[in-house]
Amino acid sequence: MIVFFSLIFLIAAAVVWFFEFNPTGYRMSVSRRASFEEIADNVYVNRDYAGSREEIIRLIGEAKSRDAVFFGSLTCLDHTVIMICDDEKLLAKLGGDHDTQTVLFPVKKSYISVSAEYLTVDVLAHELTHAELYERLSGKAFLRIPTWFDEGIALQNDYREQYAPEAWAEQTDNGKNTVAHEAMDTAAEFYSGTKEDRRFRYLNAKHDVAE
């Protein structure tokens, strides 16, 4: 009996930890949290959000339209949850202010977290591109996709000037100084170093996928 109840306790503690203190688990349970409200299908915002909910819906609509043109159609919307948040404590629990996390179990589903600071059409289109790409990949392919290719695809729908072809030409000296794919295959490689290091990899990834 002691072993049985100890096992039950450990399982319960693991569940509580996953959904309360793990960013992926927290995102998966946002729809059930009193601190968030649904303002459109699969779109959630923290209840005390200071900005305009109508503006959120408008920007997401523009991002969806941009991605639909790129892919031909969007298949990820029923399996993608978008969370907009301007609360620093809640953002810490979500584990990111502009990123996409995808789980494969119990079904493949993507969770996009965007803070008020990054709430633009470009960032939303970027993150939705991740979600759409993941939706179209098998589980095996999803786990094996090179990070440079994943980000390069997302950047095709991200029109920010810092990732423009002109920025690539200037910073790489028209292609003389680039990053090899094998040096940015993994997330650990791609996202390492300074902000400038990462931005340079983003530039190369966007250019190479476009080519």
C-alpha positions as CSV (number, residue, x, y, z in Angstrom):
1,M,0.0,0.0,0.0
2,I,2.8,2.4,0.8
3,V,4.4,1.7,-2.6
4,F,1.0,2.1,-4.3
5,F,0.2,5.5,-2.7
6,S,3.8,6.7,-3.2
7,L,3.5,5.9,-6.9
8,I,0.1,7.7,-7.1
9,F,1.7,10.7,-5.4
10,L,4.7,10.8,-7.8
11,I,2.4,10.6,-10.8
12,A,0.2,13.4,-9.5
13,A,3.2,15.5,-8.7
14,A,4.6,15.0,-12.2
15,V,1.3,16.0,-13.8
16,V,1.1,19.2,-11.7
17,W,4.7,20.0,-12.5
18,F,4.2,19.5,-16.2
19,F,1.1,21.7,-16.5
20,E,2.1,24.3,-14.0
21,F,5.8,24.7,-14.3
22,N,6.7,23.3,-17.8
23,P,6.2,25.8,-20.7
24,T,4.8,23.2,-23.0
25,G,2.4,21.8,-20.5
26,Y,1.3,25.4,-19.5
27,R,0.6,26.2,-23.2
28,M,-1.4,23.0,-23.6
29,S,-3.6,24.0,-20.7
30,V,-4.2,27.7,-21.5
31,S,-7.7,27.0,-22.8
32,R,-8.6,25.8,-19.2
33,R,-7.0,28.7,-17.4
34,A,-8.9,31.6,-15.8
35,S,-6.1,33.9,-16.6
36,F,-6.8,33.6,-20.4
37,E,-9.8,34.1,-22.5
38,E,-10.6,33.0,-26.0
39,I,-11.3,35.9,-28.4
40,A,-11.5,33.9,-31.6
41,D,-11.2,30.3,-32.6
42,N,-8.0,29.0,-31.0
43,V,-6.9,32.5,-30.1
44,Y,-6.3,33.4,-26.5
45,V,-5.3,36.5,-24.7
46,N,-4.6,37.2,-21.0
47,R,-7.7,38.6,-19.4
48,D,-6.1,41.9,-18.3
49,Y,-4.5,42.5,-21.7
50,A,-4.1,46.3,-22.2
51,G,-4.3,46.4,-26.0
52,S,-7.1,46.0,-28.5
53,R,-8.5,42.6,-29.0
54,E,-9.9,43.7,-32.4
55,E,-6.3,44.6,-33.5
56,I,-5.1,41.1,-32.5
57,I,-7.8,39.5,-34.6
58,R,-7.0,41.8,-37.5
59,L,-3.3,41.1,-37.5
60,I,-3.8,37.4,-37.2
61,G,-6.2,37.5,-40.1
62,E,-3.5,39.3,-42.3
63,A,-0.9,36.8,-41.2
64,K,-3.2,33.9,-42.2
65,S,-3.9,35.4,-45.6
66,R,-0.2,35.9,-46.2
67,D,0.6,32.3,-45.4
68,A,-2.4,31.0,-47.3
69,V,-1.0,32.6,-50.5
70,F,2.4,31.1,-49.8
71,F,1.2,27.5,-49.1
72,G,-1.9,27.6,-51.4
73,S,-4.0,26.8,-48.3
74,L,-3.7,26.5,-44.6
75,T,-4.3,23.1,-43.0
76,C,-2.9,23.9,-39.5
77,L,-5.6,26.2,-38.1
78,D,-7.6,23.5,-36.3
79,H,-4.5,22.2,-34.6
80,T,-2.8,25.6,-33.8
81,V,-3.4,27.6,-30.6
82,I,-2.3,31.3,-30.7
83,M,-1.6,33.0,-27.3
84,I,-1.1,36.8,-27.1
85,C,0.1,38.0,-23.8
86,D,1.4,41.3,-22.2
87,D,1.8,39.9,-18.7
88,E,5.5,39.2,-17.9
89,K,4.7,36.6,-15.3
90,L,2.4,34.7,-17.6
91,L,5.0,35.0,-20.5
92,A,7.6,33.4,-18.2
93,K,5.2,30.5,-17.7
94,L,4.6,30.3,-21.5
95,G,8.3,30.2,-22.0
96,G,8.6,32.5,-25.0
97,D,7.5,35.9,-26.3
98,H,7.5,35.0,-30.0
99,D,7.9,31.3,-30.8
100,T,6.1,28.1,-31.7
101,Q,6.1,24.8,-29.8
102,T,4.7,21.7,-31.3
103,V,3.7,18.5,-29.5
104,L,3.2,15.1,-31.2
105,F,1.2,13.5,-28.4
106,P,-1.7,12.8,-28.0
107,V,-2.1,14.5,-31.4
108,K,0.1,16.9,-33.3
109,K,-0.6,20.4,-32.2
110,S,1.2,23.7,-32.3
111,Y,1.2,26.4,-29.7
112,I,2.3,29.9,-30.7
113,S,3.1,32.5,-28.0
114,V,3.5,36.1,-28.9
115,S,4.0,39.1,-26.6
116,A,2.6,42.6,-27.2
117,E,6.1,43.7,-28.0
118,Y,6.3,41.3,-31.0
119,L,2.7,41.6,-32.1
120,T,3.1,42.3,-35.8
121,V,2.0,40.7,-39.0
122,D,5.5,39.6,-39.8
123,V,6.1,37.8,-36.5
124,L,2.6,36.2,-36.6
125,A,3.1,35.1,-40.2
126,H,6.6,33.7,-39.3
127,E,5.2,31.6,-36.5
128,L,2.1,30.4,-38.4
129,T,4.5,29.3,-41.2
130,H,6.3,27.1,-38.6
131,A,2.9,25.6,-37.6
132,E,1.8,25.0,-41.2
133,L,5.1,23.3,-42.1
134,Y,4.9,21.1,-39.0
135,E,1.3,20.2,-39.9
136,R,2.4,18.9,-43.3
137,L,5.3,16.9,-42.0
138,S,5.2,13.4,-40.6
139,G,6.3,13.0,-37.0
140,K,9.6,11.5,-38.1
141,A,10.3,14.3,-40.5
142,F,9.3,16.9,-38.0
143,L,11.9,15.6,-35.5
144,R,14.6,15.5,-38.2
145,I,14.1,18.8,-40.0
146,P,17.3,21.0,-40.0
147,T,16.8,24.2,-38.0
148,W,18.2,26.4,-40.8
149,F,15.6,25.0,-43.2
150,D,12.8,25.3,-40.7
151,E,13.6,29.0,-40.0
152,G,14.4,29.7,-43.6
153,I,10.9,28.6,-44.6
154,A,9.3,30.7,-41.9
155,L,11.3,33.7,-43.0
156,Q,9.8,33.6,-46.5
157,N,6.7,35.1,-44.9
158,D,8.6,37.5,-42.7
159,Y,9.2,40.8,-44.5
160,R,11.1,42.6,-41.8
161,E,13.9,44.7,-43.2
162,Q,16.6,43.1,-41.0
163,Y,16.1,39.9,-43.0
164,A,15.8,41.5,-46.5
165,P,18.0,40.5,-49.4
166,E,19.7,43.8,-49.2
167,A,20.7,43.1,-45.6
168,W,22.0,39.7,-46.6
169,A,24.1,41.2,-49.5
170,E,25.6,43.8,-47.2
171,Q,26.4,41.5,-44.3
172,T,27.8,38.6,-46.3
173,D,29.7,40.8,-48.8
174,N,27.4,39.5,-51.6
175,G,27.8,35.9,-50.5
176,K,31.5,35.8,-49.7
177,N,31.0,35.4,-46.0
178,T,28.2,33.0,-45.2
179,V,27.3,30.1,-42.8
180,A,27.5,26.5,-43.9
181,H,24.4,24.5,-43.4
182,E,26.1,21.9,-41.3
183,A,27.0,24.7,-38.8
184,M,23.3,25.5,-38.2
185,D,21.6,22.2,-38.6
186,T,20.5,21.9,-35.0
187,A,18.7,24.3,-32.6
188,A,21.7,24.3,-30.3
189,E,23.9,25.5,-33.2
190,F,21.4,27.9,-34.8
191,Y,20.3,29.8,-31.7
192,S,23.8,29.9,-30.0
193,G,25.9,33.0,-29.5
194,T,24.9,36.7,-29.5
195,K,21.8,38.3,-31.0
196,E,23.9,39.4,-33.9
197,D,25.2,35.8,-34.4
198,R,21.6,34.5,-34.5
199,R,20.4,37.2,-36.8
200,F,23.2,36.4,-39.2
201,R,22.1,32.8,-39.3
202,Y,18.5,33.9,-39.9
203,L,19.7,36.0,-42.9
204,N,21.6,33.1,-44.4
205,A,18.7,30.7,-43.8
206,K,16.2,32.9,-45.5
207,H,18.5,33.5,-48.5
208,D,19.4,29.8,-49.0
209,V,15.8,28.6,-48.8
210,A,14.7,31.4,-51.2
211,E,17.3,30.3,-53.6
